[in-house]
Amino acid sequence: MLFLVAALMLLGVVLGTVAHAPLTVTAVLAAVIAVWLGVFAIRERHGRRRRTSAN
């Protein structure tokens, strides 16, 4: 998951989208995306465990 965030950030730098934003803004946004993906993964894993144990 963190690899995905790093790959997207690198792609943004290569394409020039992130090149105009300060590095701190880019790092903060990358951290927000990483946290969001982490919360999503935890919720998905927790939801699947709950569903499979009920069946």
C-alpha positions in Angstrom: 0.0 0.0 0.0 2.8 2.4 0.9 4.5 1.3 -2.4 1.3 2.5 -4.2 1.5 5.9 -2.5 5.2 6.2 -3.4 4.6 5.2 -7.0 1.8 7.7 -7.4 3.9 10.4 -5.8 6.8 9.6 -8.2 4.4 9.6 -11.1 3.1 13.0 -10.1 6.7 14.4 -10.0 7.5 12.9 -13.3 4.4 14.3 -15.0 4.9 17.6 -13.3 1.6 17.8 -11.4 3.3 17.8 -8.0 6.3 19.8 -9.2 4.6 23.1 -8.7 3.5 22.4 -5.1 6.0 22.7 -2.2 7.6 19.5 -1.0 5.9 19.8 2.5 2.5 20.0 0.9 3.2 17.0 -1.3 4.5 15.0 1.8 1.4 15.9 3.9 -1.0 14.9 1.1 0.9 11.6 0.6 0.7 11.0 4.3 -3.1 11.7 4.3 -3.6 9.3 1.4 -1.5 6.6 3.1 -3.6 7.0 6.3 -6.8 6.9 4.3 -5.7 3.7 2.5 -4.6 2.2 5.8 -8.0 2.9 7.5 -9.8 1.5 4.4 -7.7 -1.7 4.5 -8.4 -2.2 8.3 -12.1 -1.6 7.8 -12.2 -4.1 4.9 -10.3 -6.7 6.8 -12.5 -6.2 9.9 -15.7 -6.4 7.8 -14.7 -9.6 6.1 -13.8 -11.3 9.4 -17.2 -10.3 10.8 -19.1 -11.6 7.7 -17.2 -14.9 7.5 -17.6 -15.8 11.2 -21.4 -15.2 11.0 -21.8 -17.6 8.1 
